Amino acid sequence: MATSAAGIETGAEHPRIRIRVLALGGVLDEAAWVVRERFGDLAKIGVAIVSVPLAVAAYFGLGPLEEMAQRLSVIPQAGPDELFQLLRQFAVVALPLLILAYRVAEPIALGAMTYLCAGAMLGERPTIGRSIRRALRYSPALIIAWGIRWFCFTLGWAMCYVPGVLLGGIFAAVIPPIVLERAGPFAALGRSATLCTKQFGRACFLVIALLIIETMVMAIAQVVPQLSVRAVLMALLYPGVLCFSAAASTSFYFSCRSVAENYDLELHVDEVVRETERLESDAGSSPFSSPEPD
């Protein structure tokens, strides 16, 4: 099976978009198009990889934390043993599941979604199974690179927000180099920094836009008073946020490559060459293209 320049195996014919340099609005529009085009497959990846551990973690984690906060607000000095038990329940049950959902499952899901989104953008159609296998193959690199990116962003966010946005902008395209270029974790971080600094302002605004979207979507679950329903709702909404985030980062990755490496021109040249070869092949197979025998 043939492989495209982005490393995606060619599948069935599929509508594609024209890779080009994009402003922030164009990146978000392309992301919305990709999510609409392949929402079913993207949602299946998110639910399969992220939703189950996130739902369990939310159910067992939110309960003890809310109960502890309620007791502290009513009787601040009473019940240290009970509060310790609640903290222990959170640390033993919910915390490992949250780590599994956010630091392990999330980067793997983002890797699979990125591979799927890149296929949609390049006019190809990798399957769900192939996308997940691709992400699992590079899961160590995805987990390490995403963990470093998360640590830098969190550290910067704790320093009055702005450093977090700046560091988030530098590493806004850390996932695509791993699943599309087969880069290692540190090579992917360097690759993201190289590409994103070419459009650094747009990268920072993309981080802010994705944060706003995530906050608004996840706020829907917070208005539900029932803990079990809220846990399920969070587990279903968060994969949707990941779908859009993966599509946006993939679109921005191709835009940065078009600025830094003229990747859009490379794709155009490849398309012209393929079209020329197809026309020549069609001409050669035509009964009117060969000379009549004497």
Beta strands, then each sheet from edge to edge (+ up, - down):
end
